[in-house]
């Protein structure tokens, strides 16, 4: 019985940590998307010569 309780506590702890990792990953992706969008907006406003029409990376 004690072993089952231990395993279920560990499982719950793992589940909570995974939830935090997923939300952290989502925040990073959102931040990256905002940065890319700002760069794209800047290129559209300034007519940046370095941009050749391909997708922006990094």
N, C-alpha and C positions, 0 to 999 in steps of 0.2 A: 504493500500500500504506500509506504513512504517513497519507494522508487517511482511509482506512478506520479505522485505529487511532484517529485523533483523534476521528472521529465516534462510534465506539463508546465511547470514554472519556467524551465529553460526554453521551452517552445514559445511561451508567451513573451519572454524576454527577446528572443530572436525575432519574433513577429514585430515587436515594437521597434527594434533597431532597424529592421528592413523598411518599415514605414518611414522612419526618419531619413534613411538613405535615399529612398525614392523621392521624397519631397525635396531633399537637397539637390538631387540630380535635376528635378524639375526646375528648381530655382536657377541652377547653372545654365540650363538650356534656355530659359526665359531671358537671362542676362545676356547670353550670347546672341540670341535673336534680336534683342534691343540694340546691341552694339552693331550688328550687321545692318539693321534697319537705319540707324543713324548714319552709318557710312554711306549707304545707298542714297539717303536723302541728301547728304552733303554732296555726293557726286552729281545728283540731279540738279541741285541748286548752282553748283560752281562749274559744271561742265568739266570735271576733272579729266585731264588729258591722259592720266595713267590708266584709266578704265577703258577696256577694249570691248565691253559688252558681254563678257563672260560672267559667270556667277562669281560672287565675291567669296573668297575663302579667308578665314582668320581675320 
